[in-house]
Amino acid sequence: MRLLNVQVVLDWENGMLHHGLPTNVFEDFDDKTATYAILSHRWEDEVNYDEMTGLIKTNEYYGNEVRQRTGYKKIIKSCKQAVQDGHRCIWIDTCCIDRRSSSELSEAINSMYRWYRKSQTCYVYLHDVEDAVFPTRQDFHRFDNASGWPEWFSRGWTLQELIAPKQIKFFNKNWVFIGDKEGLAMMLEKITRIPFDVLKEGHIPRRLCTAEIMSWAADRMTTRVEDRAYSLLGLFGVNMPILYGEGEKAFQRLQVEIIRVSGDLSIFAWNPKGQFHQLGSLLASSPSYFRGCSDVEKVDYDQFVDETMNYCRSRFGIARRPSSSKFACLRSRDRALRSQLAVLLVTNVGIRICLPVISHRDSESVFRAMLACRDYYGSLITIDFKTLGPSSYRIHAAQCLRDSHPELRILNLAYPAPYSDEEQHHFKLDDRHTTYYGFTRRGTFPRELTGDTVTFSSVTNYLVIVVYENDDSRSRFAVALTYYLGQASVHVVDDQCSVHQEVSWAAFAKKAYDLLWAAPVESRVDSGVKCAHLPRSIWDARVVWDTRIMQTDVMVDVEHCPGCCIGPRECTIVSNDRNNLDTPGFMWTVHNRGLKLDGKDVWLCECSGQKITLGYARIWHRPRGPSLSSGDLPRI
């Protein structure tokens, strides 16, 4: 551990040292026996190791340039404070690490939590606090870049620098003391969501789960994306190689290392409120995915059986019959069998784990797994998966689970998520014709739609509702795009609300969303037409779709209703890409007859599986045949 000799630095600053004299600015110590102060701060215009060592040896011009920097002034002020507190040495991350050496940088990052923990005093410099008192209220005007609090509280590295030290002194912009960690513990808990006892005692109790610890870092940022992971190593007591350039893989590696040393399943409990749309991977992409996990608690494995049964009774109304459930029998079996629930193995096909699961009503490959952790309301946290090959991939919450007891299943839970185009399905939406009768796309639920294409991962079950409205007539309808159990489908839903009811489009979309998730699964239909009459109007809303490999084309239209209101009654104009005709719809060739349209010979095709009604047209037979006169034109 390299420490800065505070007296040498101050002597140089006061002109008591001369250029060229052998003077050691730094000294090497064993961190187990060294006594020192340490600085925590937000990086600005800093002085690095090479500049600090060369400061005494260089000419006056170079020295003056370095001494004008904000970072150098911080070094001088912190050294003066260290002398005042009786410390001979201080550690400052900007100048005490030779970052040209990758091995030294890696050692420092892996040791940093311990170094802060073993320091006698930590000085926290809040560069954006001008008052002589610690801020006690959010102020978005003064701290607009950091959620209304000093920027120091929004940085990734400062999380461990707040928790690890036993003693912390806070200083404002002018190095005026404004409070210490012990006296400000309750305010620090309010700002950071870190429990009072953790701040007070300076260590993380074993009762706290991984998800809660991760939640402390959810809103903190770093300059390098990899540092969001590296700055958390000490909090979880793990070590790993430092590989700048790996991007988000660093956080994935961190989670794997935590899994290797911990049986805490709450590490999989990220995204509790569904605000992130990452699918496929069991592991989160960044600490941000743990936002909202501050209330997650671990469940002891001896209590896990009871918690699982309580979950099934509350969600599915299943009566408790322990003798009929293999999972419940664990209570009376050998401890080794019960402990298998806590075993996690990292393999080439995913993380192998044994969990209680409940299968989907329509597919064994889709299931819900229960974790040994609970949320704020005391309910077990669950994750839904879909099995593809040897691995199971994380998906959005599935509907229509079986009303049955859970069963134990050994799973290979995949990480990372599949990213290739082969694992995605695209819905291409063409709704240009809805504007003819004044309908416009009002919004989508539960995710926003940018452009005219919606992309779903093939490992998930997902549903998006697109709402269309005519403000003048107060009419609306919804189109549902669904990818469920590997099958694409399209639905159209009318609004049955009374004209006197004030229901927002979002509420209508949510109602349609819940209705369709609860509906029975349809038989697979790759192409088709669906229609819905709009109440209190003269219009029908209809959708035409055609599904191919990896893509479903959807056309949305509004037609004038002739009065019977019982579904599709006439053919939608079709297109033929082979002849480049600019008409909407979907077609395929069914026999070798054709028609002449706008002077072009085209194939006679069937539209979306429906019967075609054509007007009078000039027909010809292949391979050759005479043209018919207008009086001979048949009706097809």
Secondary structure, 3 states (H helix, E strand, C coil): CEEEEHHHHHHHHCCCCCCCCCCCCEEECCCCCCCCEEEEECCCCCCCHHHHHHCCCCCHHHHHHHHCCHHHHHHHHHHHHHHHCCCCEEECHHHHCCCCCHHHHHHHHHHHHHHHHHCCEEEEECCCCCCCCCCCCCCCCCCCCCCCCCHHHHECCHHHHHHCCCCEEEECCCCCEEEECCCCHHHHHHHHCCCHHHHHHCCCCCCCCHHHHHHHCCCCECCCCCHHHHCCHHHHCCCCCCCCCCCCHHHHHHHHHHHHHCCCHHHHCCCCCCCCCCCECCCCCCHHHHCCCCCCEECCHHHHHHHHHHHHHHHHCCCCCHHHCCCHHHHHCCHHHHHHHHCEEEECCEEEEEEEEEEECCCCCEEEEEEEEECCCCCEEEEEEEEECCEEEEECCCCCECCCCCEEEEEEECCCCCCCHHHEEEEEEECHHHHHHCCEEEEEECCCCCCCEEEEECCCCEEEEEEEEECCCCEEEEEEEEEECCEEEEEEEECCCCCCCCCCHHHHHHHHHHHHHHCCCCCCCCEEEEEEECCCCCEEEEEEEEEECCEEEEEEEEEECCCCCCCCCCCCCCCCHHHCCCCCCCEEEEEEEEEEECCEEEEEEEECCECCCCCCCEEEECCCCCCCCHHHCCCC
